[in-house]
């Protein structure tokens, strides 16, 4: 069940990052679409980590740090893949 929830959450986050990349492409400061999507995915990571920290204040800070370190490579890969697909679909823009 945890894997299904992680898959569903990853798909929702991926859709949100893709939407904001398409919607605000010209307003994000860099020219490279891969870097733009990585920036957006790390913004999503910060928002999700902040929400999970405030919702679970009883957790030890060590567990929150471990959770954050496990999410960093996942969100980095998400940003790289979305940026690569954007670049492949729309060209280097």
KOLFI-320453 format. One record per residue: residue number from 1; residue in three letters; x, y, z of N, C-alpha, C, O in turn. Coordinates in steps of 0.001 Angstrom, whole numbers. Each point is the difference from the previous one (the first is absolute). Layout:
! KOLFI-320453
NUM:ALA:X:Y:Z:X:Y:Z:X:Y:Z:X:Y:Z
...
This chain:
! KOLFI-320453
1:UNK:815:-1190:0:-815:1190:0:864:1263:0:-363:1006:-609
2:UNK:1508:-1064:1294:884:1160:57:546:318:-1391:136:1169:-361
3:UNK:177:-2204:-420:523:229:-1345:-1041:643:-908:330:859:-817
4:UNK:-1582:-1273:960:-1065:592:-810:-191:1472:382:-193:850:-869
5:UNK:246:-559:2156:-137:1393:442:1174:848:-482:-183:1153:-391
6:UNK:1380:-1721:418:1176:735:-491:-105:254:-1490:347:1081:-478
7:UNK:-826:-2074:-259:-177:156:-1444:-1029:1078:-298:222:858:-854
8:UNK:-1331:-902:1546:-1048:1002:-214:494:1400:367:-247:958:-732
9:UNK:942:-841:1859:545:1300:398:1029:514:-986:18:1191:-311
10:UNK:847:-2077:-189:994:394:-1000:-632:461:-1296:477:942:-633
11:UNK:-1555:-1608:239:-696:404:-1224:-670:1361:169:3:813:-924
12:UNK:-569:-567:2088:-630:1300:253:1048:1107:7:-211:1063:-585
13:UNK:1330:-1308:1241:1075:997:46:574:230:-1393:274:1139:-380
14:UNK:-92:-2211:-379:502:120:-1369:-932:812:-885:449:816:-805
15:UNK:-1744:-1043:955:-975:777:-776:29:1474:392:-95:878:-858
16:UNK:226:-611:2154:54:1399:453:1263:702:-508:-63:1145:-446
17:UNK:1203:-1827:513:1249:595:-496:-106:237:-1505:423:1049:-487
18:UNK:-977:-2002:-250:-158:163:-1449:-933:1159:-327:268:783:-911
19:UNK:-1362:-677:1658:-948:1077:-238:658:1355:214:-119:895:-838
20:UNK:821:-745:1971:628:1292:278:1148:294:-955:287:1165:-274
21:UNK:378:-2205:-241:1041:221:-1007:-618:529:-1283:534:930:-606
22:UNK:-1640:-1504:188:-658:470:-1219:-638:1370:196:44:842:-896
23:UNK:-630:-621:2054:-734:1241:254:920:1208:189:-284:1088:-502
24:UNK:1381:-1285:1226:881:1118:346:1393:-175:-593:989:375:630
25:UNK:-898:-934:-1817:1304:-296:-597:848:1256:-175:1193:-14:303
26:UNK:-1789:1086:-782:765:1225:-262:347:768:1268:897:842:-26
27:UNK:-1580:-1105:1131:240:747:1239:1067:-625:886:447:628:960
28:UNK:-30:-1852:-1265:1051:-651:781:1329:492:-558:171:13:-1219
29:UNK:786:395:2072:1145:802:-437:980:-623:-1001:616:757:-750
30:UNK:-433:-2033:687:1018:-573:-878:-568:-350:-1366:-1217:-4:-180
31:UNK:2082:-290:-785:-450:-324:-1351:-110:-1500:-243:-718:-420:-907
32:UNK:1406:-388:1687:7:-1443:-190:-1261:-617:611:-245:192:1191
33:UNK:-572:-935:-1973:-1228:-573:556:260:-1061:1073:-821:-179:899
34:UNK:1946:-519:-982:310:-999:1026:265:697:1330:-485:-443:1042
35:UNK:1242:1519:-1072:283:745:1227:-1270:639:561:-188:59:1215
36:UNK:-678:419:-2106:-1261:579:451:-855:-1029:723:-578:299:1044
37:UNK:493:-1496:-1583:-830:-1017:640:644:-510:1287:-713:-376:931
38:UNK:2046:355:-858:664:-381:1249:-282:1041:1083:-219:-351:1159
39:UNK:224:1619:-1534:-326:1068:953:-1429:-182:517:-251:107:1201
40:UNK:-680:-382:-2114:-1390:-198:410:-165:-1231:882:-782:20:950
41:UNK:1508:-1086:-1253:-135:-1209:816:578:212:1391:-525:-547:970
42:UNK:1602:1332:-847:532:280:1328:-899:957:785:-43:-64:1228
43:UNK:-664:937:-1914:-1000:833:679:-1111:-894:554:-469:196:1122
44:UNK:55:-1180:-1923:-1010:-951:475:523:-805:1182:-746:-273:941
45:UNK:2019:-110:-979:606:-741:1106:-24:820:1287:-335:-522:1063
46:UNK:685:1789:-1155:6:865:1179:-1407:154:565:-191:-32:1216
47:UNK:-785:196:-2087:-1384:142:459:-474:-1274:691:-610:57:1068
48:UNK:890:-1201:-1675:-445:-1274:576:712:-286:1319:-628:-462:953
49:UNK:1923:730:-889:730:-222:1249:-485:941:1097:-96:-401:1160
50:UNK:-206:1635:-1511:-505:940:1001:-1358:-457:530:-252:50:1204
51:UNK:-618:-495:-2106:-1302:-488:436:125:-1245:864:-676:-112:1022
52:UNK:1524:-815:-1416:146:-1224:792:643:282:1357:-299:-682:980
53:UNK:1167:1667:-920:614:363:1277:-1028:631:941:-41:-329:1186
54:UNK:-779:1225:-1706:-981:668:847:-1150:-924:392:-603:180:1059
55:UNK:293:-1166:-1899:-1079:-924:332:443:-1066:1000:-831:-550:722
56:UNK:2127:253:-671:520:-1024:904:1064:596:914:1169:-378:-80
57:UNK:-1552:1279:921:955:643:889:540:-953:1063:1049:260:589
58:UNK:-1756:-1355:-343:448:-941:1021:1151:-876:-483:669:-639:812
59:UNK:-429:601:-2120:1105:-806:-522:1348:608:393:134:1208:194
60:UNK:819:-2063:-89:1362:450:283:564:715:-1223:-298:-399:-1126
61:UNK:1096:1432:1311:610:679:-1140:885:-921:-846:213:257:-1185
62:UNK:291:-1310:1785:822:-945:-759:-843:-701:-1062:453:-180:-1130
63:UNK:-1670:-215:1485:-875:-658:-963:-416:948:-1124:-127:-408:-1155
64:UNK:-77:1650:1499:-352:987:-1021:1175:208:-954:-196:116:-1210
65:UNK:1405:-70:1743:1194:154:-828:219:-1217:-897:362:148:-1167
66:UNK:-577:-1342:1701:140:-1216:-799:-1031:-11:-1122:326:-349:-1135
67:UNK:-1550:722:1434:-1039:79:-1026:339:1009:-1083:-246:-245:-1181
68:UNK:806:1370:1574:394:1023:-971:1132:-509:-900:-12:226:-1210
69:UNK:980:-909:1805:1128:-518:-787:-442:-1111:-959:600:-167:-1062
70:UNK:-1628:-585:1418:-526:-1009:-919:-798:633:-1134:-71:-558:-1095
71:UNK:-526:1713:1347:-801:668:-1027:835:823:-975:-440:231:-1126
72:UNK:1619:215:1517:816:860:-866:342:-690:-1329:-219:607:-1048
73:UNK:745:-1841:1034:291:-617:-1301:-1257:-268:-823:26:71:-1229
74:UNK:-1117:-376:1909:-1253:-266:-708:-505:1257:-713:-411:-65:-1159
75:UNK:442:1194:1844:-459:1243:-610:991:513:-1043:-409:628:-977
76:UNK:1687:-882:1166:996:368:-1006:-244:-772:-1289:15:577:-1087
77:UNK:-239:-1878:1208:-286:-820:-1186:-1296:439:-669:-92:22:-1227
78:UNK:-906:328:2027:-1268:483:-544:202:1265:-827:-535:116:-1102
79:UNK:1303:827:1630:257:1247:-726:794:-227:-1269:-282:625:-1022
80:UNK:1271:-1509:1067:812:-274:-1184:-841:-645:-1090:101:382:-1166
81:UNK:-927:-1350:1529:-820:-691:-999:-1037:934:-609:-198:-16:-1215
82:UNK:-458:818:2018:-999:930:-537:660:1031:-906:-534:314:-1064
83:UNK:1672:212:1461:717:958:-846:485:-617:-1291:-57:634:-1053
84:UNK:541:-1882:1123:453:-694:-1211:-1158:-240:-957:140:187:-1209
85:UNK:-1286:-603:1747:-1162:-230:-857:-512:1300:-608:-430:12:-1153
86:UNK:470:1077:1908:-402:1296:-537:936:407:-1129:-442:456:-1055
87:UNK:1734:-626:1287:997:374:-1005:-157:-843:-1256:144:500:-1116
88:UNK:-436:-1766:1300:-162:-908:-1141:-1292:318:-767:-31:-100:-1226
89:UNK:-1017:476:1935:-1275:276:-637:-52:1353:-688:-502:115:-1117
90:UNK:1024:914:1788:-104:1366:-510:1292:567:-532:31:1165:-395
91:UNK:1019:-1925:367:1293:525:-419:653:750:1129:-521:12:1115
92:UNK:1644:613:-1374:720:682:1075:-629:1328:381:395:603:998
93:UNK:-1363:-136:-1770:-758:1246:255:933:1112:208:-428:1131:228
